[in-house]
C-alpha cells in the first residue's frame, strides 16, 4: 500500500463572525508565530523583473493574500489555510502543520468562548495505491448477486459509503475509484461529533489528542483492513 496523496482538515459547524479574523486580530492575540504572520504585512504588489532578455517580463506577487469581509474569511498560512463563513470554520492542514493548526483552533475558541458551535469534524481524504486493483479490493467485501451481474454485467466498479461508531464520533466512510491513480482507491473518512452548547463545551475536548487518535484509526485500522 502506498498513500499517494492525503488531505487533513478540522471543521466546526456553528455561527461565526468572519469579519473579525483579520491578520491584525490574530497577531494581537498571539495566535500564530511571527514567521507565519510576517507575509501578511507586506503589500500585495507585483514587480517586473527584466533578465538578460529585455523583452521578457515576469510578474511576482509579494505577501500572503487574504480576504476578509462580513461573509467570509480566507487566508493561507505556511502550515495551514483558514476558510470561515457564517456557519462553517474550516482549517485545512498542510504537511507537518498539524500541531500548529490544532493549537490555533484551541486558542481561538478560548478567546471566543461564547461562539455557538453545534458540531465538529475531523476529516481525512486519501488517494491510495494498493497491490491489488480497486475492483479486487472491493470484491473482497462484496460478491454481486446473480441478479446484479445479469442486469449490469460482471465488470462494474462499485463505490459505497458505510457508517460506524468510534468512541463518541460517528464515522462516515466513502470508498470510490481514485480519479488520480490508475486502479487506485479514494478513501474519505469524516469523524463527526455533535456539540450541545457553545465553544466552552468544545473547549472541554482535547482536540490534539482526538486528532491523533482518529488519524491513527484511519491509517492503521480502516486503511489497513482494505490493504489486507
Secondary structure, DSSP 8 states (H G I E B T S, - for coil): -EEEEEEEEEEEEE---GGG--HHHHHHTT-S-HHHHGGGGS---EEEEE-SSTT-EEEEE-S--EEE-SSEEEEE-SSEEEEEESSEEEEEE-TT-HHHHHHHHHHHHHHTTT-BEEEEEEEEEEEEE-SS-HHHHHHTT----HHHHHHH-S-----EEEEEEETTEEEEEEEEE-SSSTT-EEEEEEEEEE-SSBHHHHTTS-HHHHHHHHHHHIIIIIHHHHH-
